[in-house]
Amino acid sequence: MTILEYICYVALVALLVKFYITIAEKWGIIERLQLHAPNEFFHKLFSCNFCQSFWLGLCLSILLAIFVDWRLIFVPFFSSSLR
């Protein structure tokens, strides 16, 4: 895998995460998760934009690492957004 391919995967994961978070906010999923969080930790987790983008990016990267290349597991460290 070349560095250009890796950068493309980083951009792809960042765009997908942004899309999923935007849809979740529009449909009220994030608010519902905050209201029905089992404890304070999960409430803070669902309230933090950086945490949401990192953990969702990690889930996508795990799938990519399983099916494409193991080095893609490090993508969330480069694709997390700071809105």
C-alpha positions as CSV (number, residue, x, y, z in Angstrom):
1,M,0.0,0.0,0.0
2,T,1.4,3.4,-1.0
3,I,1.1,6.5,1.1
4,L,-1.3,8.0,-1.5
5,E,-3.7,5.0,-1.0
6,Y,-3.4,5.4,2.7
7,I,-4.3,9.1,2.5
8,C,-7.3,8.2,0.3
9,Y,-8.5,5.8,3.0
10,V,-8.0,8.5,5.7
11,A,-10.1,10.9,3.6
12,L,-12.7,8.2,2.9
13,V,-13.1,7.3,6.6
14,A,-13.3,11.0,7.6
15,L,-16.0,11.7,5.0
16,L,-18.0,8.6,6.0
17,V,-17.8,9.5,9.7
18,K,-18.9,13.0,9.0
19,F,-21.8,11.8,6.9
20,Y,-23.0,9.3,9.6
21,I,-22.8,11.8,12.4
22,T,-24.7,14.4,10.4
23,I,-27.4,11.9,9.6
24,A,-27.6,10.8,13.3
25,E,-27.9,14.4,14.4
26,K,-30.6,15.1,11.8
27,W,-32.6,12.0,12.8
28,G,-32.2,12.7,16.5
29,I,-30.2,9.6,17.3
30,I,-27.5,11.5,19.1
31,E,-30.0,13.3,21.3
32,R,-31.8,10.0,22.1
33,L,-28.5,8.3,23.0
34,Q,-27.6,11.2,25.3
35,L,-31.0,11.1,27.1
36,H,-31.0,7.3,27.5
37,A,-27.4,6.8,28.4
38,P,-26.9,4.2,31.1
39,N,-24.4,6.4,33.1
40,E,-22.6,9.8,33.0
41,F,-19.7,8.3,31.1
42,F,-21.8,7.4,28.1
43,H,-23.7,10.7,28.3
44,K,-20.4,12.6,28.0
45,L,-19.2,10.3,25.2
46,F,-22.3,11.0,23.1
47,S,-22.0,14.7,23.8
48,C,-18.4,15.0,22.6
49,N,-18.0,15.5,18.9
50,F,-14.3,14.4,18.9
51,C,-15.2,11.2,20.8
52,Q,-18.0,10.4,18.3
53,S,-15.8,10.9,15.3
54,F,-12.9,8.9,16.8
55,W,-15.0,5.8,17.9
56,L,-17.1,5.7,14.7
57,G,-13.9,6.0,12.7
58,L,-12.3,3.2,14.7
59,C,-15.3,0.9,14.0
60,L,-15.0,1.7,10.3
61,S,-11.3,1.2,10.4
62,I,-11.6,-2.2,12.1
63,L,-13.8,-3.3,9.2
64,L,-11.3,-2.0,6.7
65,A,-8.4,-3.6,8.5
66,I,-10.2,-7.0,8.4
67,F,-11.1,-6.8,4.7
68,V,-8.4,-4.7,3.1
69,D,-5.1,-4.3,5.1
70,W,-4.2,-4.4,8.8
71,R,-2.4,-1.0,8.7
72,L,-5.7,0.7,8.2
73,I,-6.4,0.2,11.9
74,F,-4.4,3.5,12.5
75,V,-6.7,5.6,10.3
76,P,-8.9,7.1,13.1
77,F,-5.8,8.8,14.6
78,F,-5.6,10.8,11.4
79,S,-9.2,11.2,10.4
80,S,-10.9,12.4,13.6
81,S,-12.5,15.7,13.1
82,L,-12.4,18.7,15.5
83,R,-15.6,20.5,14.7
